[in-house]
Amino acid sequence: MLSILSAFVQQLLIIGRFKVSALPGKLYRGILTAAEQLSKESIVLIPELVELAKKNPGRLIVDDTSNPKYANLRGLSRKLFIPSTKGYCNGYRILLFLWESNGERFPVAFALWHKESAPLLALTLEGLSFLRNAAGLKPILVLGDGAFGTEEIIKRLTDYGWPCIFRIKNNRKLKGEKIKQLIPRGYGKCSTKLDNGVSIKIIRRKQHFLQCNRMSWEASKIRAEYAKRWAIEEVFRILKSCLNLCGCQQHSMPRQGLHVLLCCVGLACLEMNKGISPYVLRYTSISGELTPENFIPQELFAA
C-alpha cells in the first residue's frame, strides 16, 4: 500500500503539503483511489508498520487528539472542546494506536471520530480487536489516559491477556463508592474489582490515580510504566508541528483520512532515523541540506 504514497510523503516532509502539479497524473489518480478506499473502513491499519511492530516487541499506547476544521466537511464535523483554549471549535478527533519500542514510535492504526462514525469507545474496542485478530499484534503492555480507562476496555484487554495501565478519573465510582474513599489519603494502593468482575490494582499519588490489571505489579513499576504513555503526547506534537497534521483543507472525510495516513507514514520515516531529532530532519529537508530520499527508509515503500 505504501509504495504509491512515497512521492506524497516526500512532499509532505519537504513543504508540509502536496503540490499536485509536481507529480505524474498516474500517481495522483492512484492516491485518489486510495482515499476512496479509506471511507470503507472505520479502523485504518497500516500493514507495513504493523509488520514492523511484529519484529519489535513494544507497548501499545492509545490516545486521541482534536483536528479543528473551519470548513463544514460536508456536515460531518463535531463540536469539540479544546482544553488549551477552554473554547470550542468544529472538527473531528483522531484516534491513534501508537507502537513504542525502545524509543521508536510509530502508528500502527488510526480512526476518525466524526458525526457519522461509531462512538469513540466503540472505535477503540474495534481497533484493539483489529490489532489482535487481523494484525496479530501482542503488545507487552497497553497504556492510556483516563478517557480510555473504561470498564469495557479493561475487560477486553484482560480477556486478551494483555497487561494494561490506565489513569482513572478521581470522580469515578466503583460499586457505588467514590474512588477517593477507597484510598482516602494522598498516597496508597488497594485491590478491588470493577462492576464487570475484573480485578484491578489502584494506586494513588495525591490526586493522580492509576489502575492496572496485573495484581502482582508493585506501585513503583506501575508508575514507571505509565510514564511512558507521554510518548504519544510527543508524537502528537511532532505530527502537528513537523508534518502539518491539521493542515489539510479538503472537505471530505476520505481525503482527511488520507492526509492523516500520510502524516503517520511521515512520522515513521522521521522516527526510524535513530539518534536524529525529527525536528532536525524536518528542518534539513525544508532547507535542502538533506533530501528525504537520504533518510526515508526505502524498505517501507517496497512494492
N, C-alpha and C positions, 0 to 999 in steps of 0.2 A: 504493500500500500504506500509506503513512504517514498518509493522510487520516483513517483510523479510529483512529489512535494519538494524535492531537493532544491530546485531553482527558486521556488517561492520562499523557502526557509532562508536561503542565502540573501534574497532581497530584504526579508524581514530583519535579518541581522545587520544589514548594511544601512538601510534607510528607514526601517521601522514600519514600512507599509509595502504595498505592491505597486509596481509600475508596469501595467499590463503591456504597454507599447514596447517594452524591452524584452518581452517573452514571445516565443513562437506561438502562433494561434492554436496549434495542436495541444500544447501544454495547458493553455488557458481553458480550452474546452474540456480537457481531462479533469482539471481541478473543479470546474463547474459540475461535472458529473459526480465527482466525489462529494461535493456539497449536497447534492440531492440525496445521496445515499445516507448522509448523516441524519436526515429527518426521519429515517425509518427505524432508528434505534434510540431508545431513551438513554442507554449507557453506551458510551463510545470507548471501546477498548483500543489500545494502541499495540497491535500484536508484536511489533519489533521490540518495543520497550518491555512488554510482558516477558518475552523470551530473555531479554537482558536481566530482568528481575529473577527469573528462574536460575540463572547462573550465579547470582549474587544474593545469598540469603540476607534478608533485611527486615525492617519494620514497615508496616503499612500505616500511614497517617491519613486521617480523613478530616477534611475541613471544607468550608465554603467561603466565597468572597462575593461582594456585590460588584456588578458591572453596570454602572449608571448609563442610561441611554436617554437622550432627549428626543430622539425620533420615536415614532409610535410603534415600530416593529410590528406593524400590521395587527395591532390590538393585543399583542401577547405580553406587553410589559406589565410588571407588577409594581406596586408602590413599596419601596424599600426604605428601611431606616438605616441611616449612615451614622454609626457611633462617633466617628471622628468629628463630625459637624453638628451632631444632635438634630439633624434635619432629615428630610425625606426626599426621595427622587424616584423617577420611573426607571425601570430597567429589569434585569434578571440576575439570578445568582448562579455562580459556577461551583458545582460540587466536584472537588478534586480528590482523587485517590493517589497519594504520593508514596513512592517506594524510597526508603532511605537505607543505604548500605555502606558502611564505612565512610561516611561523609559524602557519598554520592547521592544525589537526589534527583529523581525523575518521575514524572507522572506515568501511571500505567492505565488510567481510565479517567473519564470525567463525565459529567451530566450537566444539562442546563435546566434550571428550575424557573418556569415561567407560567403564564396563566393556563396553558393547555397541557402542562406536564403533570405527572403524578406529584403528590406531596413530597417534601424533602426527605421525610423519614422513609417513605416507600422507595424513593430513588436510592437512598443509602443502602437499604436492605437488598434491593435488586443488584446494586453494584457489588456488594460483598458476595452475593450468590454467583454473579458472573465471574468474579475473580477466582472463586474457589472451584466452581463446577465447569465453566467453559475455558478459563485460562489455566487452571491447575496450579494456582499460586498457594503457598502456605507460609505466611509471614511468621517470624519468630515472636512478634508482638504487634498488637493493633493499638493505636493511640488516637485520642480525640478530645475536644473540649466538652464543656457541659451540654452544649446543644445536641451532641450525639451520644451522650451517656444515658440513653433511654433504656427502659427495661427490655423493649423488643430487640434492640441492637445487642445488649449484653447477653441476652438469652441466645440469640442467633450465633454469636461468636463462641459462647460456651458450648453450644451444641456442635459447632465445628471443631472444638478442641483447641481454639486459638486463644492464647493469653491476651488480655486487654487491660488497659488502664484509661479511664476517662475521668475528667473532672466531673464533680456532681454539684449541682446548684445548692447553695446554702439554705434556700427556702423549700427544698424538696422534702416530701413526707414519705416515709416508708412504713407501711402497715398503720397508717393514721398518725404516726409520731413524727414530729419535726426532726430533721437530721441533727440540728443543733442540740437537741435533747439527748441524742444517743451518745454524743461526745460533748458534754457541757463546758469543759474547759477549753482553753485555746490550743492545747496540744494533746494528742491522744490517738487511740485507734480502737476499733471494735469490729466484731464479725457479726453479720446479720444476713437476712435473706430478703430478696426482692419479693414483691407480691406474686410473681410467677414461679417462685420457689428456687431461684438461682442464688447460690451462696456467694457473698462478696465480702471483701475486707475494705473497710473505710478508714482512712487516716485524715487527721485534721492538723493543719498548721495555721493558727489564727482563724481567718475567715475563708481559708482555702481548703476545700475537701476533695479528696481523690478516692475513687473506687476501683477495685481490682478483683478479677475473678480467680486469682491464684491466692488461696488462703495461706499458703506456706511462705509467701514472699514477705521479707521484712520491710518496714516502713521506709528505711533508707534506700532500698532497692527500688521501691515503687516511685519515690520522689525522683531518684536519679534517672529512671527510665522515662518518666513523664516529661522531664525537662527536655528530652529530645524531640518532643512534639513541636518545639519552637522552630524546627527546620522548615515546616510548611509556611510559617509566617514569613520567613526569609525568602522562600520561593515565591510567594505572592508578591513580595516587594520587587524581586527580580523580574517577574512576569510583567509587572505594571511599569516599572521604570526603565528596564532594558529592552523589553520586547513589545511594549505598547499594547498590552492585553486589552485595554479599554478603548483602543483607538479605532476599532472597526466601525464604519459608518453605514454598512449595509442594513437594509430594512427587513431582512428575512432571517428567521432563526437558523435555517441550514447554513447560510453564509456566515452568521455569527459563530456557529459551531465549528465551521471550517477554520475561521480565524483562531479560535481557541486551540484547535488541534495543531495548527502551525506554530503557535506560541509554545505549546507543550513540547513539540519536537525541537524547536529552537532552544528551549531551556535545557533539554537533554544534551544537545550539542555543546552548550556552554559548560554544563556540569561535568561532562566526561573528560574535560581537559583539567586533570588534577594538578593542584598547585598554582593554578592561574585563576584570579578572581573573574567571575562572569562580567563584572563591570569593566575590568581591564580589557577583556576580549571584545566586548561591545564597543568600547571607545576606539580600540585599534582598528576595528573593522570599519567604523564610521570615518576615521581619519585616513584610511587607506594604508596604514602601516602594516596591516595584516589582513589578508583576504580570507573570507570564510572557507574557501577551498583548502586552506592550510590548517584549519583547526576543526572543521566538521568531520566527525568520524564517518568515513565513507561506507563502512560496513552497515550502517543504519539504512542507507539508501540503495543497498544492493537489490537488484531486480529479483 
